[in-house]
Amino acid sequence: MTIGLLGLMALFFALTAALVTAAEAAFSYLPRQEGEALVQESRTSSLRRILDAPVAHMHALRFWRVWFEMAGAVAVAILFQDLLDNIWLAGLLATAVMAAIGFVIVGVSPRQLGRMHAPAVVRVTAGLVAFLCAVLGPIPRWLVRIGSSITPGASRDEAAFFTEEEFRELLTRASDAEMIEDNEAELIHSVFELGDTKVRSVMVPRTDMVTIDTGSTLDQAMSLFLRSGYSRIPVIGESSDDIRGLLYLKDVVANLHARSASKFARPVDAVCRPARYVPESKPVGDLLRELQRESTHVAIVIDEYGGTAGLVTLEDLIEEIVGEIVDEYDSEVPEQERLDDGEYRVSARMGIDDLGELFGLALDDEEVDTVGGLLAKTLGRVPIVGSEVTIDGIGLRAERVEGRRNRVSHVIAHRLPPEHTEQDERETIEADHERR
């Protein structure tokens, strides 16, 4: 066999391996919709067969890439053996040459070419890829199964080109290399986690739900809407497990627009809408798609026994992707601020002990630790703006709500005169219930 023929064979095998590598990269990075568009444009059966069975064709390309690389290495080794007549030196030189050729001509350049010009490479190589796959038949699939049996847990031949774990690893490496911003990487990671996150993890628990009793008037409902900051409120019967429907602020405003006395006294049951129920074990991603399809913004979450576990809104689901959403009413306020007439504006997260120190009292509660918790416990329900209670001679009034769940964020605290009695405290709580 002449030296020239061996050189041509080595060059042919190297170039063919490079072409196969470019085709493999192009098919891996070509979006499915672009592939379908190419089929409509070219109307070739080869590309149609590849799109119908992409995994089989990718395995065939990988097999042929390895085969052509090995064939080129053998041709170069025989060439050096004929030139030097020393098998050891020939093997060493062939290894060095093919490593350089394989890295540059077969490994790096064709992959970059395939990624940068995927549609053009796919159009040119579609016939070759289909032919190479047809020649091998089921052999690549058998080899993949043998490899999977040797390495338990490996992707089967029906798997996608990239597993979720592999894609997450690529995403992390891209973020570490500053190819993408950290917030962009977090956004993509949060999308992956939607399938693993259950509704129970993002819902508003029933203890934090603001509700309105059945039989309440639209005037009372409007007052509750304005004070709570919500635009949708569940209507309940005897308890939170008895959901009669959902009351929408827009429906109440539309009914009260005429400002007739009969409209103000109209019961909320007449305008509330049916509630949408969802189990607490439902994946967040599935619920998000369903709410989008149904144009619904809120759903009642039920537990395994059929009781009300809480409620979830479309905003809760979106925040699992983009993070906390705040509005113009959320502001930075000091934890405590002295006002006129001996009053203090304090954060709902302030400790009970710190509140007692402001007024020279020793406050203690074994069940709650914060001012907001003390307000809710004494009130007996979720506090809203204007809710008032009295504890050990200190008056607490919910001043503002913030955040996606409109929880009380700041409370006005003031010392009451000694003549303030427990009867006055009960009347304050009952008045708050009446305002709802």
C-alpha positions as CSV (number, residue, x, y, z in Angstrom):
1,M,0.0,0.0,0.0
2,T,1.6,3.3,-1.1
3,I,2.4,6.1,1.3
4,G,0.2,8.5,-0.8
5,L,-2.8,6.3,-0.5
6,L,-2.4,6.0,3.2
7,G,-2.2,9.7,3.5
8,L,-5.4,10.2,1.5
9,M,-7.2,7.6,3.6
10,A,-6.1,9.3,6.8
11,L,-7.2,12.7,5.5
12,F,-10.6,11.2,4.3
13,F,-11.3,9.6,7.6
14,A,-10.4,12.8,9.5
15,L,-12.6,15.0,7.3
16,T,-15.5,12.6,7.5
17,A,-15.2,12.5,11.3
18,A,-15.2,16.3,11.3
19,L,-18.3,16.3,9.1
20,V,-20.1,13.8,11.4
21,T,-19.1,15.9,14.4
22,A,-20.5,19.0,12.9
23,A,-23.8,17.2,12.1
24,E,-24.0,15.9,15.6
25,A,-23.6,19.4,17.1
26,A,-26.0,20.9,14.6
27,F,-28.8,18.4,15.3
28,S,-28.2,18.7,19.1
29,Y,-28.6,22.5,19.1
30,L,-31.3,22.9,16.4
31,P,-34.6,23.8,18.1
32,R,-37.4,21.4,17.2
33,Q,-39.6,24.2,15.6
34,E,-36.8,25.2,13.3
35,G,-36.4,21.6,12.3
36,E,-40.0,21.3,11.4
37,A,-39.8,24.5,9.4
38,L,-36.8,23.1,7.4
39,V,-38.9,20.0,6.6
40,Q,-41.6,22.2,5.2
41,E,-39.1,24.2,3.1
42,S,-37.0,21.3,1.8
43,R,-39.6,18.6,1.8
44,T,-36.9,15.9,2.1
45,S,-37.8,12.5,3.6
46,S,-34.4,12.2,5.2
47,L,-34.9,15.1,7.5
48,R,-38.4,13.9,8.3
49,R,-37.1,10.5,9.4
50,I,-34.4,12.1,11.6
51,L,-37.0,14.3,13.4
52,D,-39.3,11.3,13.9
53,A,-36.5,9.3,15.6
54,P,-33.8,11.8,16.7
55,V,-32.3,9.6,19.5
56,A,-31.5,6.7,17.2
57,H,-29.9,9.0,14.6
58,M,-27.8,10.7,17.3
59,H,-26.5,7.4,18.6
60,A,-25.6,6.4,15.0
61,L,-23.7,9.7,14.5
62,R,-21.7,9.1,17.7
63,F,-20.8,5.6,16.7
64,W,-19.6,6.7,13.2
65,R,-17.6,9.6,14.7
66,V,-15.7,7.2,16.9
67,W,-15.2,4.7,14.0
68,F,-13.8,7.3,11.6
69,E,-11.5,8.7,14.3
70,M,-10.2,5.2,15.0
71,A,-9.8,4.4,11.3
72,G,-7.9,7.6,10.7
73,A,-5.6,6.8,13.6
74,V,-4.9,3.3,12.2
75,A,-4.1,4.8,8.7
76,V,-1.7,7.3,10.2
77,A,0.0,4.6,12.3
78,I,0.5,2.4,9.2
79,L,1.9,5.5,7.3
80,F,4.5,6.2,9.9
81,Q,5.4,2.5,10.1
82,D,6.1,2.5,6.4
83,L,8.2,5.7,6.6
84,L,10.2,4.9,9.7
85,D,10.2,1.1,9.9
86,N,10.0,1.4,13.7
87,I,6.7,0.3,15.2
88,W,7.3,2.0,18.6
89,L,8.3,5.3,17.1
90,A,5.5,5.1,14.6
91,G,2.9,4.4,17.3
92,L,4.2,7.4,19.3
93,L,4.1,9.8,16.4
94,A,0.7,8.6,15.2
95,T,-0.7,9.1,18.7
96,A,0.6,12.7,18.9
97,V,-0.5,13.6,15.4
98,M,-4.0,12.2,15.7
99,A,-4.4,13.8,19.1
100,A,-3.7,17.2,17.6
101,I,-5.8,16.5,14.5
102,G,-8.7,15.0,16.6
103,F,-8.7,18.0,18.9
104,V,-8.6,20.8,16.3
105,I,-10.1,19.4,13.1
106,V,-12.5,16.8,14.6
107,G,-13.2,18.1,18.1
108,V,-13.3,21.9,18.3
109,S,-13.9,23.5,14.9
110,P,-16.7,21.2,13.6
111,R,-18.6,21.6,16.8
112,Q,-18.4,25.4,16.7
113,L,-19.4,25.3,13.1
114,G,-22.4,23.0,13.8
115,R,-23.6,25.2,16.7
116,M,-23.2,28.6,14.8
117,H,-24.8,27.4,11.5
118,A,-27.1,24.6,12.7
119,P,-29.9,25.1,10.0
120,A,-27.4,25.1,7.1
121,V,-25.4,22.1,8.4
122,V,-28.6,20.1,9.1
123,R,-29.9,20.8,5.6
124,V,-26.6,19.7,4.0
125,T,-26.0,16.6,6.1
126,A,-29.5,15.3,6.5
127,G,-29.1,12.7,3.7
128,L,-25.8,11.5,5.0
129,V,-27.1,11.1,8.6
130,A,-30.1,9.1,7.5
131,F,-27.9,6.8,5.3
132,L,-25.4,6.2,8.2
133,C,-28.2,5.4,10.6
134,A,-29.8,3.0,8.1
135,V,-26.4,1.2,7.5
136,L,-26.0,0.4,11.2
137,G,-29.5,-0.6,11.9
138,P,-30.1,-1.5,15.6
139,I,-26.3,-1.8,16.4
140,P,-26.0,1.6,18.2
141,R,-29.1,0.8,20.3
142,W,-27.6,-2.5,21.4
143,L,-24.4,-0.8,22.3
144,V,-26.2,1.8,24.4
145,R,-28.1,-0.9,26.3
146,I,-24.9,-2.7,27.0
147,G,-23.4,0.5,28.3
148,S,-26.4,1.2,30.4
149,S,-26.2,-2.2,32.0
150,I,-22.6,-1.6,32.9
151,T,-23.4,1.8,34.5
152,P,-26.7,1.6,36.4
153,G,-28.7,4.8,36.4
154,A,-27.4,6.0,33.1
155,S,-29.9,7.5,30.5
156,R,-31.6,4.9,28.3
157,D,-31.6,5.1,24.6
158,E,-35.1,6.6,24.7
159,A,-33.8,9.5,26.9
160,A,-33.4,13.1,25.6
161,F,-30.0,14.4,24.5
162,F,-29.6,16.2,27.8
163,T,-31.0,15.1,31.1
164,E,-32.3,17.6,33.6
165,E,-29.3,17.1,35.8
166,E,-26.9,17.6,32.9
167,F,-28.7,20.8,31.9
168,R,-28.6,22.1,35.5
169,E,-24.8,21.4,35.6
170,L,-24.3,23.3,32.3
171,L,-26.4,26.2,33.7
172,T,-24.3,26.3,36.8
173,R,-21.0,26.3,34.9
174,A,-22.3,29.0,32.5
175,S,-23.2,31.1,35.6
176,D,-19.8,30.5,37.2
177,A,-18.0,31.5,33.9
178,E,-20.2,34.7,33.8
179,M,-21.7,33.7,30.5
180,I,-25.1,34.5,31.9
181,E,-26.1,36.6,34.9
182,D,-26.7,35.1,38.3
183,N,-30.3,36.2,38.4
184,E,-30.9,34.7,34.9
185,A,-29.5,31.3,36.2
186,E,-31.8,31.5,39.3
187,L,-34.8,32.2,37.1
188,I,-34.1,29.1,35.0
189,H,-33.5,27.0,38.1
190,S,-36.8,28.1,39.6
191,V,-38.6,27.0,36.4
192,F,-37.1,23.5,36.8
193,E,-38.2,23.4,40.5
194,L,-41.9,24.2,39.6
195,G,-42.4,20.5,38.8
196,D,-41.1,19.5,42.2
197,T,-42.9,22.2,44.3
198,K,-46.3,21.4,45.7
199,V,-49.2,23.9,46.2
200,R,-49.0,23.4,49.9
201,S,-45.5,25.1,49.9
202,V,-46.8,28.4,48.3
203,M,-50.4,28.7,49.5
204,V,-51.7,31.1,52.1
205,P,-52.6,28.9,55.0
206,R,-56.2,29.0,56.3
207,T,-55.0,30.7,59.5
208,D,-53.9,33.7,57.4
209,M,-57.0,33.8,55.1
210,V,-59.1,37.0,55.3
211,T,-62.7,35.9,54.8
212,I,-66.2,37.3,55.0
213,D,-69.2,35.7,56.5
214,T,-72.2,34.6,54.4
215,G,-75.1,37.1,54.7
216,S,-72.8,40.1,55.0
217,T,-73.7,43.2,53.0
218,L,-71.9,44.7,50.1
219,D,-71.2,47.8,52.2
220,Q,-69.4,45.6,54.7
221,A,-67.6,43.8,52.0
222,M,-66.3,47.1,50.5
223,S,-65.0,48.2,53.8
224,L,-63.2,44.8,54.2
225,F,-61.7,45.1,50.7
226,L,-60.4,48.6,51.4
227,R,-58.9,47.7,54.8
228,S,-57.4,44.4,53.9
229,G,-56.0,45.4,50.5
230,Y,-57.2,42.2,48.8
231,S,-59.3,42.1,45.6
232,R,-60.7,38.6,46.1
233,I,-62.0,37.2,49.4
234,P,-63.6,33.8,50.2
235,V,-67.2,33.8,51.5
236,I,-67.6,31.3,54.3
237,G,-70.5,29.7,56.1
238,E,-70.1,28.2,59.6
239,S,-66.3,27.9,59.2
240,S,-63.4,28.1,56.7
241,D,-64.3,24.6,55.7
242,D,-67.6,25.8,54.4
243,I,-66.6,27.9,51.4
244,R,-69.7,29.4,49.7
245,G,-67.8,31.1,46.9
246,L,-65.3,33.9,46.1
247,L,-66.2,37.6,46.3
248,Y,-64.5,39.9,43.7
249,L,-63.8,43.6,44.4
250,K,-64.8,44.4,40.8
251,D,-68.2,42.8,41.2
252,V,-68.8,44.7,44.5
253,V,-67.8,48.0,42.9
254,A,-70.1,47.4,39.9
255,N,-73.0,46.7,42.2
256,L,-72.4,49.7,44.4
257,H,-71.8,52.2,41.6
258,A,-75.5,53.2,41.5
259,R,-75.2,54.1,45.2
260,S,-78.8,53.1,46.0
261,A,-79.6,52.0,49.5
262,S,-80.8,48.6,48.3
263,K,-77.5,47.9,46.7
264,F,-75.5,48.7,49.8
265,A,-77.7,46.2,51.8
266,R,-77.5,43.5,49.2
267,P,-75.9,40.3,50.6
268,V,-72.6,39.2,49.3
269,D,-74.0,35.7,48.5
270,A,-75.8,37.2,45.5
271,V,-72.7,38.4,43.7
272,C,-70.0,35.8,44.8
273,R,-68.6,33.5,42.2
274,P,-68.1,29.7,42.4
275,A,-64.8,28.7,44.0
276,R,-62.2,26.7,42.2
277,Y,-60.7,23.9,44.3
278,V,-57.3,22.3,44.0
279,P,-55.6,19.6,46.2
280,E,-52.6,20.7,48.2
281,S,-50.4,17.9,46.7
282,K,-50.8,19.3,43.1
283,P,-47.5,20.5,41.5
284,V,-47.2,24.2,41.1
285,G,-46.3,24.0,37.4
286,D,-49.5,22.1,36.6
287,L,-51.7,24.5,38.5
288,L,-50.0,27.5,36.8
289,R,-50.9,26.2,33.4
290,E,-54.5,25.4,34.5
291,L,-55.1,28.8,35.9
292,Q,-53.7,30.4,32.8
293,R,-56.0,28.3,30.6
294,E,-59.1,29.0,32.7
295,S,-58.3,32.7,33.2
296,T,-58.6,32.2,37.0
297,H,-56.5,34.0,39.6
298,V,-57.3,32.3,42.9
299,A,-58.1,28.8,44.0
300,I,-59.1,27.2,47.3
301,V,-56.6,24.5,48.5
302,I,-58.1,21.4,50.2
303,D,-56.3,18.8,52.2
304,E,-56.6,15.0,52.0
305,Y,-59.7,15.0,54.2
306,G,-61.6,17.6,52.1
307,G,-61.1,20.5,54.5
308,T,-59.8,23.9,53.6
309,A,-56.0,24.0,53.9
310,G,-55.7,27.6,52.5
311,L,-55.8,29.5,49.2
312,V,-53.4,30.1,46.4
313,T,-53.3,32.9,43.9
314,L,-51.7,33.3,40.5
315,E,-49.3,35.8,42.0
316,D,-48.1,33.2,44.5
317,L,-47.2,30.8,41.7
318,I,-45.5,33.5,39.6
319,E,-43.4,34.5,42.6
320,E,-42.0,31.0,42.7
321,I,-40.3,31.9,39.4
322,V,-39.5,35.6,39.6
323,G,-39.2,36.1,43.4
324,E,-41.1,38.4,45.8
325,I,-43.3,41.0,44.1
326,V,-43.8,44.3,46.0
327,D,-45.8,47.4,45.1
328,E,-45.6,51.1,45.7
329,Y,-47.2,50.8,49.1
330,D,-44.4,48.7,50.5
331,S,-41.8,50.9,52.1
332,E,-38.8,50.9,54.5
333,V,-39.9,52.0,57.9
334,P,-37.9,51.8,61.2
335,E,-38.7,48.9,63.6
336,Q,-40.0,51.5,66.1
337,E,-40.8,55.2,65.6
338,R,-42.1,57.6,68.3
339,L,-45.2,59.5,67.3
340,D,-47.2,62.2,69.0
341,D,-49.3,61.7,72.2
342,G,-47.0,58.9,73.5
343,E,-47.8,56.5,70.6
344,Y,-45.3,54.3,68.8
345,R,-45.3,52.9,65.4
346,V,-43.7,49.4,65.7
347,S,-43.0,46.6,63.3
348,A,-45.3,43.6,63.5
349,R,-42.1,41.5,63.8
350,M,-40.9,43.3,66.9
351,G,-40.5,41.0,69.9
352,I,-43.0,41.2,72.7
353,D,-40.3,41.9,75.3
354,D,-39.1,44.9,73.3
355,L,-42.7,46.2,73.1
356,G,-43.0,46.0,76.9
357,E,-39.7,47.9,77.4
358,L,-41.2,50.9,75.5
359,F,-43.9,51.2,78.1
360,G,-42.0,49.9,81.2
361,L,-44.0,46.7,81.4
362,A,-43.0,43.0,81.5
363,L,-45.0,41.4,78.7
364,D,-44.7,37.6,78.3
365,D,-46.6,35.1,76.2
366,E,-45.7,31.4,75.8
367,E,-47.5,31.0,72.4
368,V,-46.3,33.9,70.3
369,D,-43.1,36.0,70.2
370,T,-44.0,39.0,68.0
371,V,-46.3,42.0,68.2
372,G,-48.1,40.8,65.1
373,G,-48.6,37.3,66.6
374,L,-49.9,38.8,69.8
375,L,-52.4,41.0,67.9
376,A,-53.7,38.0,65.9
377,K,-53.9,35.8,69.0
378,T,-55.9,38.3,71.0
379,L,-58.1,39.2,68.1
380,G,-58.9,35.6,67.3
381,R,-58.6,36.0,63.6
382,V,-56.4,37.5,60.9
383,P,-55.9,41.2,61.6
384,I,-56.4,43.8,58.9
385,V,-55.9,47.5,58.8
386,G,-57.8,49.1,61.8
387,S,-58.0,46.0,63.9
388,E,-57.6,46.9,67.6
389,V,-57.0,45.0,70.8
390,T,-55.9,45.8,74.3
391,I,-53.3,43.7,76.2
392,D,-52.2,44.6,79.8
393,G,-53.1,48.2,79.4
394,I,-51.5,48.7,75.9
395,G,-53.6,49.4,72.9
396,L,-52.6,47.9,69.6
397,R,-54.0,49.0,66.3
398,A,-53.0,47.5,62.9
399,E,-51.8,50.4,60.7
400,R,-50.7,49.0,57.4
401,V,-50.2,45.8,55.4
402,E,-47.4,44.9,53.0
403,G,-46.2,42.0,50.8
404,R,-48.0,39.7,48.5
405,R,-50.2,38.3,51.3
406,N,-51.1,41.7,52.7
407,R,-50.0,40.8,56.2
408,V,-49.9,43.4,58.9
409,S,-46.5,45.0,58.8
410,H,-46.8,47.8,61.3
411,V,-48.8,48.4,64.4
412,I,-49.6,51.6,66.4
413,A,-49.1,51.0,70.1
414,H,-50.1,53.3,72.9
415,R,-50.6,53.2,76.7
416,L,-54.2,53.3,77.8
417,P,-55.5,55.1,80.9
418,P,-56.0,53.0,84.0
419,E,-59.8,53.2,83.8
420,H,-59.8,51.2,80.6
421,T,-61.5,47.9,81.6
422,E,-61.7,44.3,80.2
423,Q,-65.2,45.1,79.1
424,D,-63.9,47.9,76.9
425,E,-61.4,45.4,75.5
426,R,-64.2,42.9,74.6
427,E,-66.2,45.7,73.0
428,T,-63.1,46.7,70.9
429,I,-62.8,43.2,69.5
430,E,-66.5,42.8,68.9
431,A,-66.5,46.1,67.0
432,D,-63.7,44.9,64.8
433,H,-65.7,41.8,64.0
434,E,-68.7,44.0,63.1
435,R,-66.6,46.1,60.7
436,R,-65.7,42.9,58.8
